[in-house]
Amino acid sequence: MLEQLTNTLVAAMDLLLGWLLWLPHDLAIVLVAVGSALILMLVRPLVTNQDLLRRCANDKRRLKALAREARRQKDKPALARYRTTKGQLGLLAFRAEGKPLLLAIVPIALVATWCFERIEFHPLEAGETIEVHAWLPLTATDELVHLVPVEAVEAENGWVQRVEAEHDSATPRGHATWRLIAEAAEEPYTLQLRYAGQTLERKLRVGQRRYEPMRVEFPEQNAAMEVSMRQVKLLGLVPGIPAMTLAPWLVAYLVIVIPAYIVCKRVLKVY
């Protein structure tokens, strides 16, 4: 159900953002981040008291100047009063931030969902070696499993593989790997894995501007099929943060959207 909903939302967002897939990935990330900042800016004037926030900003600047003068005069009581008043103004302004964030969270979440499905990875290219992994129950160790041969797809290491035991994860499992080379195709290839009298299927897009999900789970069979893909990194440099499960594109997005938000506020004179 969740997968179907995600696919529906992403397909709908393709109508709005699909043109970004024709651009270099770095430019697409920058445009998405700046667009997100603009969304926040468009929402703010509609749901906040701009006159109140403007007066708060002016008062905070005045209090900052008074505090500087009190510090120079070594007037500690006055300095404490200014700091207390400035803190109260800050709290008042902070409370006003909730509404724009709540209204913007839906479009931002839709954009983020689209990005995870469309620009987190580089699409697979014709002629490159594509690693396809099958994760199976540990009981499948030493069994022979195979992918059904596909026209216009070559298996460098053969279509039949022996399942090997993997013990380097929290859950030991069986693992088999295929190295495929495929021609570009307008429609996705269908990979069929024959295992223990069952057939597991997943799609593989090659030579397109889109890609299929990297990992496809088969809960009933306690199995999964995964395609290795290169993650998109801004300028080829910005890394992800695995400890926080932040993909490189998302780190780059955050690095751009925060200063873009600040710049948009100043340029558009939104408080």
QUIMOGI-V893447 format. One record per backbone hydrogen bond with DSSP energy under -1.0 kcal/mol. CO is the residue of the C=O (numbers start at 1). NH is the residue of the N-H. E is the energy in kcal/mol with one decimal. If there is no record, write none. Layout:
co=(CO CO)
nh=(NH NH)
e=(E E)
//
This chain:
co=(1 2 3 4 5 6 7 8 9 10 13 14 17 18 19 20 24 25 26 27 28 29 30 31 32 33 34 35 36 37 38 39 40 43 44 48 49 50 51 52 53 54 55 56 57 58 59 60 61 62 63 64 65 66 67 68 69 70 74 75 76 77 78 79 80 81 82 83 84 85 86 87 88 89 90 91 94 97 98 99 100 101 104 105 106 107 108 109 110 111 112 113 114 115 120 124 125 130 131 132 133 134 135 136 137 138 140 143 145 146 150 152 154 155 159 161 163 164 166 173 174 175 176 178 179 180 181 182 189 191 192 193 194 195 198 200 202 204 206 214 216 218 223 224 225 226 230 233 234 234 241 241 242 246 247 248 249 250 251 252 253 254 256 257 258 259 260 261 262 263 264 265)
nh=(5 6 7 8 9 10 11 12 13 14 17 18 20 21 22 23 28 29 30 31 32 33 34 35 36 37 38 39 40 41 42 43 44 47 48 50 53 54 55 56 57 58 59 60 61 62 63 64 65 66 67 68 69 70 71 72 73 75 76 79 80 81 82 83 84 85 86 87 88 89 90 91 92 93 94 95 97 101 102 103 104 105 108 109 110 111 112 113 114 115 116 117 118 119 232 207 128 180 228 178 226 176 224 174 140 141 143 163 161 194 153 183 181 158 147 145 142 175 173 166 136 164 134 132 156 130 154 127 204 202 148 200 146 198 195 193 191 189 185 227 225 223 218 135 216 133 122 236 237 238 244 246 245 241 251 252 253 254 255 256 257 258 260 261 262 263 264 265 266 267 268 270)
e=(-2.3 -2.6 -2.4 -2.1 -2.6 -2.7 -2.3 -2.0 -2.4 -1.7 -3.4 -2.1 -2.2 -1.6 -1.6 -1.7 -2.2 -2.4 -2.1 -2.6 -2.3 -2.4 -2.7 -2.5 -2.1 -2.0 -2.1 -2.1 -2.0 -1.8 -2.5 -1.7 -1.9 -1.1 -1.5 -1.3 -2.4 -2.3 -2.2 -2.4 -2.2 -2.4 -2.7 -2.3 -1.9 -2.1 -2.8 -2.0 -1.8 -2.4 -2.8 -1.9 -2.0 -2.8 -2.4 -1.8 -2.2 -2.7 -1.2 -2.2 -2.4 -2.0 -2.5 -2.2 -2.3 -2.6 -2.6 -2.1 -2.0 -2.2 -2.2 -2.1 -2.0 -2.3 -2.3 -2.0 -1.5 -1.5 -2.3 -2.4 -2.1 -1.3 -2.3 -2.3 -2.2 -2.2 -2.5 -2.4 -2.2 -2.4 -2.4 -1.5 -1.5 -2.4 -2.7 -2.7 -1.4 -3.2 -2.4 -2.7 -2.7 -1.9 -1.9 -3.6 -2.3 -1.9 -2.2 -2.8 -3.1 -2.9 -1.8 -2.0 -2.5 -1.3 -2.1 -2.9 -3.2 -2.7 -2.1 -3.0 -2.8 -2.7 -2.7 -3.0 -2.9 -3.5 -3.2 -1.8 -2.2 -1.8 -2.4 -2.6 -1.2 -2.3 -2.8 -3.4 -3.0 -3.1 -2.1 -2.5 -2.4 -1.9 -3.0 -3.0 -2.8 -3.7 -2.8 -2.7 -2.4 -1.9 -1.7 -2.1 -1.5 -2.5 -2.0 -2.4 -2.2 -2.4 -2.3 -1.7 -3.3 -1.5 -2.1 -2.3 -1.8 -2.7 -2.7 -1.9 -1.8 -3.0 -2.7 -2.1)
//
